[in-house]
Every structure is written in C-alpha cells, then in structure tokens.
Amino acid sequence: MELPKFILGDNTAYPNAIFIIHTEFPRFIINLENDEIEWFEEFDALDEKELELMVGKLIEEASSFYDDEVSKYDE
C-alpha cells in the first residue's frame, strides 16, 4: 500500500492537539499545537546533525499540509 507523505490525525484525549503524521523517512508525528515531535526512527550522532538541518523544513511542510487540508473543508 502506498501512503501519502502526510496524514492528519486527531484524538479526543487531546482535544486541542492537531497531529500530522509524516510517513516517509524520517518518520514522525508532530503536534502542531506545541510543535512537539515524536520520532519513529533511532538516530546516531551523525544523523542528529543532519536532522537538525531538516527539522525546520519538516515542520514547515507539515504546517503547509495542515493549512491546505483545512482550506479544503471551506470549499
């Protein structure tokens, strides 16, 4: 099965949270309410340096995905 790059998720236990699941490497879930990220990958010291460079872009992509999805509800 082919998955989309991002998936929008919610959970009634966290009523204010907006979760975006990133399904490609590096896989993670971000809570857009507070930008907290939970990684599904394990990283070594070299990976972490590269990851630091990617995090800002990944958060921006996740936020853009959310904005695009929400705008479709208004159509």
Buried (B, 14 or more C-beta within 10 A) or exposed (E): EEEEEBBBEEEEEEEEBBBBBBEEEBEBBBBBEEEEBEEEEEEEEEEEEEBEEEBEEBBEBBBEBBEEEEEEEEE
